[in-house]
Amino acid sequence: YRLSSSGSPVSSFTSNGQVQLVEVHTGESVPTQIAVNSATGTLYVPAINNVRTFSNAGAFSGTLAGAASGVAVSPLNGNVYYGRAAGQGVSHTISVSPSGVGSFTVPFGTFVRGIAVDLGGRVYVAGRKGTRLYSDTGAFIRVVSPAIGYGVVVDPSDNSVYVSEGNKVLHFTATGEPATPVKGVDLTTGRGLAISSI
C-alpha cells in the first residue's frame, strides 16, 4: 500500500493482479526492502525474478532484470543498486541500473538483506557476512559491522549509517566511527530500516 504522511492508505499497487510485497521464501530470493527515487517518485520492489517498478501513483511501470532481495537508489545520480539473497551455489552480485553502469561481486554467502547508498555514492551491503562498504564501482572499502546485517539505511542529513542486527540497531558516522547509540525496546527480529525526513 501507498500511505499518506499520517499513515492512512492512499492506494494499493497492482501489476496484472496483486503484487505481493512479501513473498514466500523459495530458496532463491526474499525481498527485505523497497526503495524510492526521490527525484522521480519511482518505487522499486524486489521480487523473486526481478525488481518491479511503479510510478508514484502506484501504476506498474516495468521491471529490472534479475532477482533481488535488497534495493537502493543513489541520491547522487539515481542509479539503482540491487542484490539477491542467493542460495548455495549462486553468485552474489550487486547489479546496477542503468545496465551500462556495471555490477560487482560481494563475498560468497553474503545473502543480501539490505542495500543503502550514501550522499557520495558509496554502497553499503548488509547480509550474512556483516555490513560492508563499497565504492560506487564495487571496490571494497571496509567492514562496517561484522555481525549479520538485516537492514541498513543512510541518514541524508549527515551521511551517517544505521545497521539493523536483528535485536539491535547500530549507528555509525560517515567515517565509520560509532555514533549516538540507538535505544530499542524488545527488538527481536528487526529487519528493514528507514529514516524520516521530518
N, C-alpha and C positions, 0 to 999 in steps of 0.2 A: 504494500500500500504506500501511497504518497500521503504524507501527513502535513498539516499546517504547522506553523510555529507553536501553536498551542497544543498540538498532539492530536487534533481531530483528523479522521480520514478525509482526504480530498478526492482521491481516485485510486483505482486499482490498475495493475499493469497486465496487459494481455498480449499474447503472440500466438495467433491461431488457437485460441483457447486460453487456458490459465497457465501462467508461468509460476513454477514452484521456486520460490526464493530459497527454500531449504529443501535439499534433495536427499533421497535415500542413499546411503553410502554403498557404492558398488565395488569399492576397492580401487577405483580409478581417480576420482576427484570429488571432494566435498567442499562446496562453497562456504567460505567463512567470513566474507566481507563483500561490500559493494562500494562503488566509487562514483563520484560526480565530477564532471568537468565544470568548474565554477564559471568559466567564460561562456560556455555554450548551453549548459544545463543538461548535457547528455548524461544519462545514468548507465553504468556498466555493471552487469550482473554475471558473475562467474557461474558456469554450468559444467555438466559432465563432458559435453562435447565441444563447447565453445564459450565465448563471452558474449552475452546478449546485450544489445544497446537499445535504449529507449530515449525518446525526447523528454523534455521537462514536463510535458503534458501527459506523459505516460504512454505515448504511441510507440509500438515496436518499430525500430529503425534499421535493424540489421544485426550481424554477428561479426566477431573477430575469430579467425580460425584458431583452434587449439583449446584443449580442455584447461580449465583453471579452477583454483580454489581461492586464490588471492588476487586482488586487482587494485591498482592505484593510478592516479593521474598526476603527471608532473605539473606543478604550478609554474614552472619555468617556461615550458614550451607546449604543454598539452599532450605530450607523448603518454601513451597508456602502457603500463607495465603489468604483466600478469603471469602467474606461475601456477603450477598444479601440485596438488598433494599426491604425487605419483606413487604407485605401488612398487613392490620389489621388482627390480629388473628394468625399470623405466627411468630414463634420464630425467634429471631435474633441471629444467631450463626456464629462465625468465625471458619471456617473449616481449617484444616491444612493438607497438603500433604507432605510426605507420611502419609497415614491414621493412622498408628500406633502411630503417634505423639500425636494425640488427637485434641480436639476442645474446644472452650469456648464460653460462652454466654455473650452478651453485653446487656445493658438496653433495655427493650421493647420499641419499637418506634424509635430505633436508625436510621433506614433506611440508611444503609451503603452507603456512597458516595465515600469513598476513604480509602485506607489502605497503610501504609508505615512501613517498618521495619528498625530500626537503626543498627549501627555497633555492638551494644551489644546484638542484638536480640529482643529488646523491640518493641512492636507493637503499632502503632498509628492508631486509627479508627476515621474517620470523618463522621459525619452524622447529623441527626436532633437533636440529643441530645448533640451536640457540638463535639469537638475533644478530645478524651480521650486516655490516655496512659496505656498500659498493659504490663506485663512481657511476655516472650515468651510462658509461660504456661497459660496465661489468667488472672493472678492476677491483679486486678485494682491498678494502681499507683497514677494517678491524672488526673484532668481535665486540659487540656492544654488551651482550649478556650471554653467558654460556649455557644457561638453563633453557629448557624447552620454551619457545615463544609461541603464544597462542594468538597474539594480535600486536600490532604496532601502529602508532599514529604520530605525526609531526604537528607540533603547535606552530601555526604560521605567524604568531605574534612574536616569537623569539627563536624559532627554529630548534627548540628542544624536542626531545622524543620521549614518548611513553611506551612501555612494553608490558603486555599482559603475560604473566607466567601462570595463569590459571587461578591461583589462590592469592595473588598479589599483583600490584601494578608498580613498576619501577619508573623513575623519571630521571632522564639524563640531559645534560646540556648539549649543545650542538657539537662541542669538542669531546664529548664522551665522559665528562665528569658527572658523578652522582649529583642530582639536583634536589629540590624540595621533595621529601617523601610523600607518597600518596597513601592516605589512610583509608582503607576499605573495611567494611564491616561484613564479616561472614562471607567472604568471597570463596567460592568453592570451584566453580567451573567457568570462570570468566573467559570470554573469547574475544570478540571484536571490541575495538575502541573507537571513540570519536571525540572531536574537540568542538565545543560550542563556540560560535563566533560572537555570541552575546557577552 
